[in-house]
Amino acid sequence: MNAKPYFSQLEIAGERFTYVDLSKLLAPAELERLPYSIRLLVENVARCSPEALEPVLNCALGKSEACETPFFPNRLMFHDTTCLPALADFAGMRDRVAELGGDPQQVNPVIPAVLTIDHSVIVERYAEADAVEENLDIDFRRNSERYRFIKWAQKSLDNFKVIPPGTGIIHQMNMEALAQIVWESEGPNGERLLHPDDMVATDSHTPMINAVGILGWGVGGLEGQAAVLGEPVPISFPEVIGIRLTNGLRPGVTGTDLSLYVAEILRKRKVVGKFVEFFGPGLDNVSWATRGTVSNMAPEYGATVVFFPFDDETNRYMELSGRPAALRVKAKRYMETQQLWRRSDAPEPKFSEVIELDLASLEPSVAGPHQPHQRQPLASAGKSFDEHVIGANTIATSAPDSFLEPSFGESIGHGAVVISAITSCTNTANPAQMIQAGLLARNARRLGLTRKPWVKTSLSPGSQVVADYLREANLLDDYSAIGFDLAGFGCMTCIGNSGSLESHVEAFADQGLKGVVVLSGNRNFEGRVNPKVPAGYLASPALCVAYAIAGDIHVDLVNQPLAKDASGRDVYLHELMPTDEQVAELARQVVRPEYFAERLKTLWDGTHHWQALDAAGSVQYPWDPASTYLRRPRYLDVIEAQPPQSLAIENARILMVLGDNVTTDHISPAGAIPRDSLAGHWLLEHGENPADLNQYSTRRSNHEVMLRGAFTNRSVRNLLLAEQPGLGAWAWTADSEQVLPLYQASESYLDQGIPLVVFGGINYGAGSSRDWAAKAQALLGVRTVVARSFERIHRSNLIGMGIVPLLFNEGMTATDLALEGHETLSFDGLDQIDVGNNRITLRIQRAGQEEQLFELLLKLDSRQELTYLLHGGILPYVVRKMLGRSGA
């Protein structure tokens, strides 16, 4: 299709721009009934992939059910746990391209990429005035080698910038500072192209940016690397589910409560791969901050996008957050011209399904004890803990006598809140909720209340702007009085960097105490926040303060007192909670554009720690063979100039059979590296200080550590084994004579060149966007994963590593195969695959029995996915493409 007929000219403040004119692509009645997220998707395809426009338009108008949709983001963001491996891959690809006779400088970002270093700092010092500085000191002592590597990349790669440690969290930095709403780029003939700010980032919670009308979503680290090198991010044309809002939130009901309701509602529906878009008269009553909280939770129910159209509220946020006046004028004119600005009186879009949600029906809630969609009315939190945790058989069910601590003057037992953390971008980006929590702390302070002595408390906002307005409101002292001193500006507790528990609580946890973490984040999988804490509850910042004072999840904050004041009088939560009017009035006074503007000026500067680091730039990175942080990636060493001749998998063996809801937290190691683990032993053998083994997330550029840590989560169980010899996954060796920890067992298969298979259940690979969850499986020798369903990003990452994601037919499970672990497996049909549904035959050979046949499904959504599999993954494909460009 010829692209020129649907381009138009637009003059803004005396400047002339060219733009894709949606009104030339769609009739007025068609355009006004199209979901706003789809309008943005159509614009992207029309501008970047005109050859795909006609089928995409047919899908948008309901004339076709499915089509491949290439999406070209104009920018990409990383955080350090995904970017460090990506940068190591860039360095390794440059090496491999050079070794194969190509030009290594061809391996370079072609669209702007920004790294936010936010996932490394740990809550080691807390409840003290200098915690921020002291935690940064520790962070830089441990991670200076990694950070110098990032500075090398900053000097050596084009289109690559860094937001240094101690500045803020990727998604909050995106919303507050980097999001442009409209973007300008150069057209093929040098014209000034104006278009929406479309983006992706290598974190599953990227849809937070959907809150301000920007189309973007989370991708795997490998898919992100391809995108930054100019490849499209392919998706199947999405169904769009509309959530129609009516009325408004009742007093005391927060954005957290709305986000937990939405997570509960949508987890019950199949929304993986779908867009969700909000509309209806109630949308005018939802603030920009609450929208951010809701959109941030998208991966907790699997939606690709959770979209709020650009409207008057978004425009107010643009002004509040200090965006330049010229940008606001440009955005206003463009969004209005393109009918991308939602007006309250405009016709409601047409959706594939509509969910009605009365905001006035919501009540204060928490989510837990193990999943973000396990919403509980606030009064029922303790009951849910007893049902789901005390009733479980994972840890002893009764507290030993030593749980009594004489110095407390009272006892702690199962259900004790041992961590309460106001953390992550999900809720700390919401000024109303941060001020609400601060005023609650002020009211508690006036009554002489503070945290219980067994509760580890911390405050780690998503940006320094939060500290600015809390300081202006004189609320930081009130937070501090309850134990919530500033601990840092990073993801911290929500990503698992919670540090150690209070020393006496550590001992109790080792004896079987079933403690609870309460956090204002987005993930509460078992053991994620801290491996010694089995239960977690997501809550608003104010409830984090309340539970720190109460000290036990069993305290019914609705009906029971959470503490006694100095005179022995019972104090109830409703007495401490400020009114919505008090919160709004203080927010109007202290949340000001100049705070955002001033922080934007220093966004790239970093602290004195960052400024003191130095690194030289070079085309190829000088790897240090003694490094325990940075290793040239092993999976790049085997790339040849030509792709493999066949995808056939013959005479494979089974590595593991796993159950439902195996997350990337189970696959890719997270949290602190134990001294007595295989990874810990390797580090100690290579000269590391036992006190500085650090987090697995900081070692993701060292495959030796990551492989030894894969599947070591204590909740992982290989269902092939009647008994689990130890924590984490164990497996049969190739000779079927012994069971060893997974890494050691896999070596026996790798030594003989035997391909391996993993079987999974529902929602395989749920959780955070971790490319190492796929990289580890590939390096363990896994060639295919067979599951009942896959989480979207993990499935993409598997394909990105050349691993074939196969699906059981509906109603079929691994149990139906009656596997014992000693069978030989072959897969027929892999050399005849194409885009769409591919029928693959699994042949199982058991000793002394006839071969059994089972049908499986390989679903490929795009030509790009097919290409990656045929090349053995994204990185081999990119290397070969770079060789082609340089004529090698």
MARMI-723018 format. One record per residue (C-alpha): y, x, z; residue in one letter. Coordinates in steps of 0.001 Angstrom, whole numbers, padded with zeros to 6 digits, always signed. Example, Ala and Ser with C-alpha at 12.3 -4.5 7.8 and 13.67 -1.06 7.14 Angstrom:
# residues 2
-004500+012300+007800A/-001060+013670+007140S/
END
This chain:
# residues 888
+000000+000000+000000M/+003445+001348-000950N/+005378+002089+002237A/+008944+001873+000903K/+009349-001923+000507P/+009150-002532+004243Y/+011695+000091+005331F/+015289-000920+006100S/+018525+000713+007189Q/+020183+000250+010563L/+023606+001462+011669E/+024168+002119+015377I/+027453+003496+016746A/+028369+004901+013341G/+024980+006555+012742E/+022553+005413+010036R/+018795+005238+010588F/+015741+004224+008600T/+013110+002065+010277Y/+009977+000044+009565V/+011254-003528+009320D/+008707-005872+010875L/+010466-008855+009339S/+009496-007509+005907K/+005845-007280+006931L/+005476-010662+008582L/+006929-014122+008059A/+009267-015321+010856P/+006685-017742+012279A/+003982-015030+012162E/+006136-012418+013876L/+007344-014624+016719E/+003786-015655+017653R/+002454-012089+017574L/+001975-010418+021003P/+004645-007772+021565Y/+002051-005034+022059S/+000585-005839+018630I/+004043-005762+017025R/+004332-002179+018273L/+000845-001321+017032L/+001592-002750+013571V/+004824-000739+013377E/+002954+002465+014213N/+000329+001871+011521V/+002940+000913+008917A/+004949+004070+009606R/+002123+006580+010067C/-000951+005193+008248S/+000185+002897+005411P/-003288+003077+003857E/-004640+001230+006906A/-001857-001363+007085L/-003392-004176+005057E/-006603-004534+007137P/-004582-004151+010341V/-002222-006941+009286L/-005217-009124+008460N/-006592-008509+011950C/-003207-009210+013531A/-002952-012548+011733L/-006507-013567+012516G/-007703-013261+008915K/-010221-010572+009860S/-012167-010035+013071E/-012282-006247+013236A/-010828-003154+011652C/-010241+000493+012422E/-006729+001123+013741T/-005363+004692+013691P/-002656+005261+016291F/-000300+008238+016016F/+001601+008896+019269P/+004940+010634+018995N/+004344+012544+022237R/+001648+013359+024753L/+001516+014106+028475M/-001010+016071+030514F/-001464+016668+034212H/-002832+019978+035437D/-006471+018984+035969T/-006728+017986+032297T/-004173+020390+030874C/-005639+023589+032332L/-008963+023052+030528P/-007018+021957+027438A/-004922+025126+027520L/-008065+027198+028010A/-009486+025417+024972D/-006320+026207+022990F/-006644+029874+023941A/-010383+029831+023182G/-009847+028095+019831M/-007292+030719+018868R/-009892+033372+019670D/-012624+031611+017695R/-010405+030932+014684V/-009459+034611+014632A/-013128+035655+014910E/-014029+033423+011967L/-011293+034972+009826G/-008498+032421+010252G/-004929+032545+011541D/-004929+031851+015311P/-001313+030690+015230Q/-002508+027641+013309Q/-003798+026385+016667V/-000569+024933+017983N/+000745+021543+019155P/+002393+019577+016357V/+003857+016828+018574I/+005722+017346+021856P/+003402+017810+024814A/+004548+017816+028443V/+002454+019036+031354L/+003246+017708+034821T/+001692+019911+037510I/+000935+017307+040160D/-002786+017346+040991H/-003215+020639+042857S/-001202+020412+046077V/-003267+019428+049136I/-002302+017661+052378V/-002977+020644+054614E/+000182+020412+056731R/+001395+016961+057720Y/+003275+015066+060425A/+005714+017961+060724E/+009163+018652+059337A/+008300+021615+057085D/+005105+020189+055586A/+006445+020071+051999V/+007387+023743+051944E/+004258+024873+053755E/+001943+022941+051455N/+003721+024425+048444L/+003303+027918+049936D/-000449+027349+050180I/-000552+025771+046721D/+001079+028768+045053F/-000960+031286+047026R/-004173+029701+045779R/-003097+028723+042285N/-000691+031418+041135S/-003189+032696+038549E/-003494+029206+037050R/+000257+028765+037089Y/+000835+032123+035359R/-001597+030963+032681F/+000521+027832+032243I/+003623+030010+031912K/+001789+032046+029265W/+001155+028820+027382A/+004767+027737+027801Q/+005878+030978+026143K/+003102+031112+023535S/+002736+027536+022264L/+005245+025459+020346D/+006174+021934+021472N/+004911+022531+024992F/+006995+022026+028161K/+006151+022031+031868V/+007337+019961+034827I/+006641+022421+037664P/+004794+021775+040951P/+006686+019923+043644G/+008662+017760+041209T/+006661+014558+040848G/+003623+012747+039451I/+002959+012440+035716I/+003317+008649+035447H/+006402+008419+037628Q/+008015+011296+035720M/+007144+009480+032513N/+008823+006254+033651M/+011801+007790+035429E/+012688+010659+033126A/+010786+011031+029849L/+010369+007510+028466A/+012898+006924+025691Q/+012035+003348+024568I/+013096+004377+021064V/+012345+007695+019391W/+013900+009516+016499E/+011918+011703+014111S/+012371+013167+010664E/+010998+011209+007729G/+009220+012756+004702P/+012501+013019+002812N/+014578+014251+005713G/+015805+010783+006723E/+016358+009864+010363R/+013469+007579+011321L/+014020+005329+014313L/+010908+003876+015892H/+009349+002897+019239P/+008437+005568+021776D/+004640+005426+021362D/+002676+007854+023507M/-000640+008735+025134V/-001526+010834+028153A/-004701+012383+029504T/-004905+010184+032560D/-006436+006739+032754S/-003410+005301+034593H/-001075+006061+031687T/-000595+002290+031042P/+001971+002376+033855M/+004419+003088+031040I/+003567-000328+029553N/+005744-001724+032355A/+008890-000776+030424V/+007794-001982+026996G/+006318+001303+025722I/+002940+001212+023988L/+000701+003924+025368G/-002611+004412+027094W/-004894+006977+028622G/-007127+009206+026533V/-009670+011845+027395G/-008581+015455+027523G/-010468+016213+024310L/-008976+013245+022489E/-005573+014324+023778G/-006070+017801+022357Q/-006870+016296+018974A/-003781+014066+019159A/-001495+016962+020009V/-002879+018770+016951L/-001875+015862+014731G/-005064+013802+014673E/-004897+010022+015156P/-006133+008267+018267V/-008444+005683+016703P/-009234+002327+018273I/-010799-000890+017108S/-008147-003515+016567F/-007841-005009+020060P/-008142-008527+021301E/-005121-009415+023413V/-005557-011413+026610I/-002398-013123+027794G/-001656-013635+031484I/+000806-016500+031802R/+002878-016210+034966L/+004546-019122+036698T/+006816-019337+039766N/+007460-016243+041900G/+005915-014240+044723L/+006263-015797+048171R/+008189-013903+050888P/+006206-010928+052165G/+003913-010788+049120V/+004309-007483+047265T/+003671-005874+043918G/+000556-004331+045444T/-000803-007793+046156D/-000188-008879+042563L/-001863-005771+041183S/-004947-006323+043360L/-005194-009962+042266Y/-005018-008934+038617V/-007687-006250+039184A/-009952-008836+040820E/-009423-011403+038054I/-009875-009082+035098L/-012832-007120+036475R/-014766-010401+036295K/-014002-010596+032563R/-015010-008169+029847K/-011694-006511+029016V/-012845-002973+028163V/-011105-001972+024929G/-008752-004960+025066K/-005016-005287+025520F/-003599-007419+028336V/-000060-008779+027982E/+002050-010735+030464F/+004196-013694+029436F/+005421-017020+030722G/+008352-018297+032821P/+007246-016391+035927G/+007736-013061+034193L/+011482-013272+034797D/+010703-013103+038527N/+008695-009873+038331V/+010704-006691+038913S/+010364-003529+036847W/+008835-001804+039873A/+006190-004479+040414T/+005385-004323+036705R/+004792-000587+037074G/+002399-001154+039984T/+000417-003737+037995V/+000239-001696+034774S/-000807+001422+036659N/-004020-000335+037744M/-005230-000957+034161A/-008302+001330+034320P/-009591-000469+037403E/-010686-003265+035091Y/-011013-001272+031895G/-008143-002639+029806A/-006623-000209+027317T/-003105-001583+027727V/-001463-003815+030359V/+001789-004670+028665F/+005126-006069+029782F/+007512-006625+026845P/+010945-005042+026868F/+013421-007569+028256D/+016551-007912+030369D/+014749-006530+033422E/+013641-003434+031486T/+017161-002948+030212N/+018456-003044+033804R/+015935-000352+034706Y/+017191+001827+031865M/+020643+001700+033442E/+019421+002062+037032L/+017339+005128+036164S/+020344+006932+034724G/+019457+006871+031042R/+022383+008024+028876P/+024622+005239+027594A/+024050+006298+023979A/+020286+005927+024366L/+020683+002496+025958R/+022874+001330+023084V/+020372+002627+020548K/+017439+001018+022354A/+019218-002327+022723K/+020176-002557+019059R/+016786-001453+017742Y/+014672-003616+020063M/+016765-006708+019317E/+016700-006111+015566T/+012917-005671+015543Q/+012280-008745+017740Q/+010750-006443+020339L/+013106-007731+023053W/+011517-010635+024935R/+013855-013550+025453R/+013038-016268+027985S/+013667-019002+025403D/+011558-017399+022650A/+008250-019042+021588P/+005288-017815+023557E/+002975-015442+021631P/-000515-016483+020643K/-003383-014731+022469F/-007151-014650+022057S/-007441-015912+025641E/-004900-017096+028211V/-005215-016714+031985I/-002881-018841+034118E/-001581-017154+037269L/+000682-018912+039750D/+002544-016144+041558L/+003289-018468+044455A/-000441-018730+045202S/-000843-015061+046141L/-001189-013742+049707E/-001036-010290+051324P/-004211-008364+050512S/-006003-005052+050541V/-008826-003816+048286A/-011984-002151+049506G/-014090-000730+050901P/-015309+001023+047731H/-013747-000458+044589Q/-010158-001256+043547P/-011165-004752+042449H/-012697-005667+045832Q/-009634-007632+046914R/-009734-008905+050476Q/-007250-011228+052198P/-005540-009082+054811L/-007195-010948+057677A/-010659-010236+056215S/-010442-006459+055875A/-012498-005736+058997G/-015169-008245+058033K/-015529-006660+054583S/-016007-003245+056199F/-018807-004554+058408D/-020514-006297+055497E/-020326-003482+052963H/-020296-000312+055076V/-021912-000966+058410I/-024573-002946+056588G/-025264-000020+054260A/-027963+002535+055010N/-026139+005613+053797T/-025147+006862+057254I/-026323+006168+060803A/-025269+002706+061934T/-024369+003408+065528S/-021744+005712+066926A/-022959+008573+069112P/-021625+008791+072648D/-019531+011791+071627S/-017278+009454+069650F/-015577+008828+072976L/-012675+011234+073296E/-011414+011394+076885P/-007960+012646+075928S/-007402+009520+073832F/-007746+007168+076743G/-009583+004854+074352E/-012517+005154+071987S/-012929+005369+068242I/-015958+004205+066354G/-017007+002941+062942H/-014010+001471+061162G/-011481+003856+062695A/-008640+004557+060271V/-008850+008347+060033V/-006440+008767+057096I/-003416+006655+056243S/-001498+007946+053245A/+001495+006668+051342I/+000684+008451+048130T/+000486+008386+044338S/+002590+006833+041595C/+001086+003359+041916T/+003301+002146+044744N/+005686+004990+045558T/+007493+004230+042282A/+008471+000894+043821N/+011719+001209+045829P/+011337-002220+047444A/+007928-001308+048839Q/+008994+002147+050017M/+012045+000685+051757I/+009931-002128+053217Q/+007565+000455+054729A/+010475+002523+056025G/+012091-000476+057727L/+008744-001397+059273L/+008511+002164+060617A/+012064+001829+061983R/+011205-001366+063809N/+008029+000211+065212A/+009956+003295+066307R/+012423+001156+068242R/+009516-000217+070247L/+008118+003261+070903G/+005109+002817+068613L/+003533+005623+066605T/+000278+006478+064844R/-002985+006637+066719K/-003947+010275+067454P/-007026+010174+065226W/-005081+009042+062138V/-004021+011704+059651K/-000769+010428+058138T/+001154+011681+055130S/+003931+010668+052761L/+003706+012110+049234S/+005981+010178+046869P/+005712+010320+043107G/+009189+011751+042636S/+012019+013416+044515Q/+014248+010426+043762V/+012201+008498+046326V/+013091+011044+049009A/+016734+010894+047894D/+017150+007177+048452Y/+015023+007148+051615L/+017209+009930+052983R/+020351+007991+052014E/+018959+004971+053881A/+018198+007161+056957N/+014567+006070+056706L/+012918+009500+056542L/+013425+009957+060296D/+011804+006574+060892D/+008851+007491+058716Y/+008570+010788+060573S/+008509+009070+063965A/+005298+007274+062942I/+003791+010502+061545G/+004686+010012+057877F/+006670+013180+057277D/+007072+014212+053661L/+004013+016285+052716A/+004701+016919+049043G/+005499+015432+045665F/+002167+015104+043952G/-000911+012969+043575C/-002441+014503+046730M/-004528+012001+048732T/-005181+009603+045853C/-006826+012313+043726I/-008873+013546+046683G/-006569+016322+047894N/-006465+014802+051374S/-007352+018016+053193G/-009298+018097+056439S/-009342+015284+058970L/-007955+015726+062477E/-010157+018456+063975S/-011943+016229+066495H/-012484+013553+063835V/-014090+016144+061529E/-016734+016698+064193A/-017321+012988+064598F/-017614+012537+060827A/-020260+015257+060729D/-022201+013259+063340Q/-022065+010061+061276G/-018740+008373+062027L/-017986+005830+059307K/-014251+006237+059095G/-011740+004515+056838V/-008912+005760+054664V/-006005+003433+053917V/-003857+004536+051004L/-001201+003173+048684S/-002992+004618+045643G/-005206+003227+042917N/-008693+004598+043589R/-010931+004173+046638N/-014418+005069+045379F/-016762+006144+048136E/-016029+009714+049177G/-013230+010149+046608R/-010352+010622+049035V/-012436+012680+051439N/-016187+013346+051223P/-016543+012671+054952K/-014901+009245+054800V/-017164+006592+053256P/-014703+003662+053087A/-011301+003259+051525G/-008768+000434+051301Y/-005889+000215+048846L/-002797-001213+050495A/+000955-001441+050184S/+002999+001358+051811P/+004004-001000+054634A/+000381-001777+055428L/-000388+001960+055448C/+002167+002294+058248V/+000736-000727+060047A/-002848+000539+059914Y/-001765+003973+061153A/-000352+002242+064230I/-003355-000060+064636A/-005857+002756+064083G/-008807+000546+063107D/-009646-001552+060056I/-011064-004232+062368H/-007603-005099+063651V/-006676-008423+062037D/-003065-007702+061116L/-002409-011377+060429V/-003580-012865+063710N/-004001-010033+066203Q/-001515-007588+067739P/-001580-004159+066140L/-000363-002378+069300A/+001381-002754+072654K/+004907-001617+073327D/+006008+000518+076292A/+006071-002517+078557S/+002542-003537+077580G/+003675-006457+075420R/+001571-007281+072385D/+003300-006426+069108V/+002383-008255+065908Y/+002860-007159+062313L/+005107-010091+061477H/+007521-008924+064200E/+007845-005510+062555L/+007920-006561+058910M/+011448-006742+057446P/+012487-009738+055393T/+012635-009515+051602D/+016403-010052+051860E/+016817-007055+054165Q/+014789-004895+051807V/+016694-006042+048718A/+020091-005475+050334E/+019249-001927+051394L/+017747-001177+047963A/+020993-002297+046314R/+022903+000150+048487Q/+020762+003264+048158V/+018824+003167+044852V/+021513+004461+042513R/+021607+005838+038943P/+023156+009112+040027E/+020003+010083+041950Y/+017895+009717+038805F/+020477+011523+036666A/+020803+014448+039064E/+017031+014915+039313R/+016752+014791+035529L/+019065+017816+035317K/+016581+019933+037294T/+013378+018382+035948L/+012147+021625+034327W/+013426+024106+036926D/+010872+024027+039716G/+011115+025519+043185T/+011656+029171+044012H/+007862+029560+043969H/+007718+028621+040291W/+010763+030614+039308Q/+009289+033768+040878A/+006161+033648+038676L/+006196+035690+035496D/+003894+035860+032497A/+004174+037417+029056A/+003610+035425+025886G/+001117+036422+023181S/-000781+034894+020264V/-004136+035349+022024Q/-004653+035158+025760Y/-005829+038344+027533P/-008819+036966+029446W/-009671+038692+032718D/-013492+038961+033029P/-013157+039122+036831A/-011191+035888+037097S/-012710+033056+039119T/-010215+030514+037745Y/-009966+031179+034016L/-012960+031800+031769R/-013095+031683+028005R/-014860+028357+027345P/-018551+028909+026605R/-018834+025842+024362Y/-016419+027409+021855L/-018471+030578+021383D/-021175+028781+019390V/-018856+027145+016834I/-019658+028200+013269E/-017531+027846+010174A/-019699+025017+008823Q/-020858+021851+010631P/-024526+021376+011565P/-026855+020025+008897Q/-028436+017363+011108S/-027789+015265+014225L/-031500+014674+014787A/-032761+014788+018386I/-036478+015615+018552E/-038811+016300+021477N/-036125+015788+024111A/-036788+015449+027825R/-035217+013269+030500I/-032817+014987+032860L/-031893+011951+034969M/-032059+008194+035225V/-028979+006813+036997L/-027925+003370+038213G/-024866+001214+037593D/-021216+002254+038061N/-021730+005997+037884V/-018133+007183+037770T/-016545+010395+036566T/-016123+011188+040277D/-019924+011265+040471H/-020287+013398+037337I/-017368+015817+037433S/-017018+017503+040828P/-013957+016616+042892A/-012556+017526+046273G/-012931+020741+048229A/-015614+023239+047166I/-018112+023594+050050P/-019097+027124+051026R/-022793+026217+051056D/-022770+024664+047558S/-023982+026398+044389L/-020367+026640+043245A/-019321+028040+046627G/-022079+030639+046520H/-020971+031737+043037W/-017356+032118+044156L/-018287+034056+047276L/-020545+036332+045223E/-017562+037023+042987H/-015300+038087+045827G/-013409+034925+046756E/-012091+034474+050279N/-014084+031705+052023P/-010776+030114+053076A/-009563+029898+049482D/-012445+028337+047566L/-009925+025595+046746N/-010592+022253+045048Q/-012894+021690+042089Y/-009883+020272+040255S/-008235+023700+040381T/-011337+025436+038967R/-011704+023272+035853R/-011028+026227+033587S/-014110+027994+034955N/-017314+026527+033551H/-019437+028540+035988E/-017985+026573+038910V/-017828+023214+037185M/-021413+023318+035959L/-022717+024155+039394R/-020707+021273+040819G/-021674+018624+038264A/-023398+015545+039722F/-023250+016984+043260T/-021480+013928+044673N/-023536+012801+047662R/-023835+009285+046202S/-025609+010410+043020V/-029304+009591+042946R/-031786+010454+040200N/-034000+007373+040055L/-036874+009422+038599L/-037444+010891+042052L/-039039+008905+044858A/-037254+011067+047408E/-033994+012986+047074Q/-034534+016515+048486P/-030798+016964+049175G/-027311+015691+048438L/-026317+015153+044823G/-028614+014998+041820A/-031910+016860+041596W/-034283+016923+038620A/-037691+018040+037393W/-037876+021486+035805T/-039169+021885+032241A/-042673+022746+033411D/-042748+019544+035514S/-043911+021576+038503E/-040906+021459+040818Q/-037707+019576+041612V/-034491+021611+041860L/-030746+020934+042102P/-029559+019675+038726L/-027866+022856+037537Y/-030890+025001+038290Q/-033303+022464+036785A/-031263+022245+033574S/-031441+026022+033089E/-035205+025766+032639S/-034683+023416+029663Y/-031819+025427+028183L/-033936+028583+028275D/-036498+026850+026032Q/-033960+025084+023783G/-035141+021626+024870I/-032534+018843+024350P/-031934+016553+027320L/-031270+012842+027777V/-029482+010976+030576V/-030086+007268+031163F/-027426+005154+032876G/-026612+001563+033732G/-023496-000583+033555I/-020029+000979+033233N/-021217+004560+032863Y/-018297+006974+033273G/-015865+004617+035010A/-012974+006127+036903G/-010503+008887+036126S/-010085+010426+032704S/-012060+013654+033188R/-013079+015650+030164D/-015295+017785+032400W/-017507+014778+033001A/-018471+015149+029325A/-018178+018939+029087K/-020537+019419+032014A/-023196+017206+030451Q/-022910+019042+027143A/-023267+022452+028795L/-026207+021201+030856L/-027928+020563+027523G/-027494+016773+027312V/-027531+015561+023698R/-027374+011815+024304T/-026605+009353+027081V/-028293+005951+026914V/-026565+003279+029029A/-026006-000454+029313R/-022234+000012+028867S/-019676+002836+028860F/-016155+003148+030188E/-013858+003565+027176R/-012368+007003+027881I/-015631+008574+029000H/-017369+007291+025873R/-014641+008971+023784S/-015070+012185+025745N/-018835+012158+025182L/-018271+011853+021438I/-015635+014567+021765G/-018316+016918+023089M/-020835+015917+020420G/-022917+013788+022819I/-024260+010582+021283V/-023456+007461+023418P/-026323+005027+022851L/-026477+001468+024168L/-029450-000546+025313F/-029851-003884+023602N/-028517-006836+025592E/-030673-007513+028642G/-032561-004223+028424M/-032398-001496+031095T/-033940+001895+031763A/-036402+000143+034063T/-037975-001493+030996D/-038946+001971+029708L/-041043+002729+032826A/-039917+006361+032780L/-041493+008975+035057E/-039614+012065+033881G/-042315+013908+031960H/-042107+011995+028669E/-041048+013431+025322T/-038308+011492+023495L/-037156+011477+019874S/-034386+009435+018220F/-034652+008266+014604D/-031715+007243+012456G/-029024+009662+013634L/-028701+011254+010190D/-027869+007899+008565Q/-025054+006760+010865I/-021756+005236+009738D/-018798+003386+011212V/-019917+000155+012869G/-023244-000728+014486N/-026076+001718+013886N/-029652+000892+014872R/-031364+003905+016410I/-035084+004000+017215T/-036188+005668+020431L/-039760+007067+020289R/-041361+007781+023665I/-044488+009907+023813Q/-046480+010011+027050R/-049440+012300+027614A/-052667+010683+026413G/-050958+007425+025328Q/-049793+005850+022096E/-046178+006361+021119E/-043791+003527+022118Q/-040786+002402+020062L/-037539+000895+021367F/-034400-000094+019487E/-031002+001202+020655L/-027448+000796+019359L/-024906+003443+018373L/-021522+001758+017961K/-018886+003844+016197L/-015407+002334+016170D/-013742+004573+013608S/-014126+007119+010857R/-012642+009638+013271Q/-015460+009135+015794E/-018032+009565+013034L/-016340+012771+011912T/-016342+014203+015437Y/-020062+013501+015899L/-020934+015027+012528L/-019059+018172+013514H/-020633+018356+016968G/-017409+017379+018733G/-013627+017455+018512I/-013142+021160+019154L/-015554+022314+016430P/-013844+019910+014028Y/-010384+021248+014917V/-011488+024873+014576V/-012920+024184+011123R/-009763+022328+010122K/-007622+025271+011237M/-009861+027614+009219L/-009267+025426+006188G/-005505+025560+006637R/-005526+029334+006831S/-007877+029686+003839G/-010711+031301+005795A/
END
